[in-house]
Amino acid sequence: MTTPDLSVEIAGITFQNPVMQGAGTFGEEYADFVDFTKLGAIVPKSVTEHPRPGNPPPRIVETPAGMVNAIGVENPGVDWYLNELVPRLRRYGVPIIASVYGEGDLDSYRRITGRFSSRTGVAAVELDLKFFSNPDEVNKVVSVCVGETDIPVFVKLTPFLGDNVERAIAAEAGGARALTLGNTIRAMVIDIEKRRPRLGGVVGGLSGPCIRPIGVKIVWDAAAEVRVPIIGVGGITDGPSAIEYLLAGATAVAVGSYNFVNPWATLDVIEGISHYLAENGFASVREIVGLARRNFEAETATPGEPRDLV
Ligand SMILES: Cc1cc2nc3c(=O)[nH]c(=O)nc-3n(C[C@H](O)[C@H](O)[C@H](O)COP(=O)(O)O)c2cc1C
């Protein structure tokens, strides 16, 4: 059996395989477990203009098949990121995708994005638009940021903030070179003994296997409407769950919460994808990107009973 080709290209960047971590789910502290040189890309925690202390504890609560987090984007700010973090991460030799969080403010997104360029050793910026619900605003912030840097701008959209596909189209029209779909889903947990919200931040984001079918649908829907590559994220735990996203139309995948359960999850996913491709006779991972849609369309194009899609 020959080893399948796992490499993919997104926005002119070659990734040795289509697997990265979801922003904020692990950083350098995992280097003891995870061989970073094996990842498709490294996506550190979202960075803000200035240091942010984050939310009071508790910040994470486990839920059925997932977790709710309200970290509050704790990070040391963009100066530290560029001067200290990026130089350390560059030695792994894989593309670094800088997740940028402008705290809901267009000018802040613009200023942070402007700090990144090809000279900084970062391959792409990913705008974490976690509070942008309006497609016009998405379009505006993306087009403004694209004008601030010479490296590709990716856009990460959060589900259930309005129409996912409309925002995906708006981001693409604004110049996004890839879309990361999706993100956590607004959620909360109540402590029935203390009779108060469990999380220090009260409301947080639900993630993990429980959101996977939602993420797969968002990718499926968007892939039919946009041409830019999609990075699928939400509930990926292993090779088969990543394959679902690829078949739905994602070119790459990000593994988030499951890194807390299994620190080697990203590496297991890479191996699982390779195994699936070899077992099923595919020479390259690129062959299966969007294959479920192509199969579905080929079936439905043949005359026969109309399908009830609901
Ligand atoms: C503890 C934690 C922190 C996160 N921090 C960020 C972040 O800083 N920026 C971001 O864009 N997404 C962040 N996310 C979202 C993940 O990158 C991912 O999009 C989401 O968790 C869905 O994937 P999953 O179900 O595999 O966890 C965070 C998720 C978790 C669980």
The ligand as an ORCA input file, in Angstrom:
! r2SCAN-3c Opt
* xyz 0 1
  C     -10.801     26.392     25.755
  C     -11.070     26.909     24.390
  C     -10.496     28.120     23.973
  C     -10.744     28.607     22.692
  N     -10.162     29.781     22.302
  C     -10.370     30.249     21.026
  C      -9.731     31.418     20.570
  O      -8.942     32.065     21.282
  N      -9.992     31.838     19.302
  C     -10.826     31.147     18.459
  O     -11.022     31.560     17.307
  N     -11.433     30.017     18.861
  C     -11.223     29.566     20.115
  N     -11.817     28.391     20.517
  C     -12.675     27.667     19.575
  C     -11.943     26.473     18.930
  O     -10.829     26.890     18.190
  C     -12.911     25.695     18.012
  O     -13.300     26.547     16.947
  C     -14.171     25.243     18.751
  O     -13.859     24.804     20.047
  C     -14.913     24.134     18.009
  O     -14.096     23.014     17.821
  P     -14.125     21.743     18.806
  O     -15.551     21.291     18.894
  O     -13.213     20.747     18.168
  O     -13.627     22.216     20.128
  C     -11.585     27.889     21.804
  C     -12.169     26.694     22.232
  C     -11.925     26.189     23.500
  C     -12.555     24.890     23.898
*
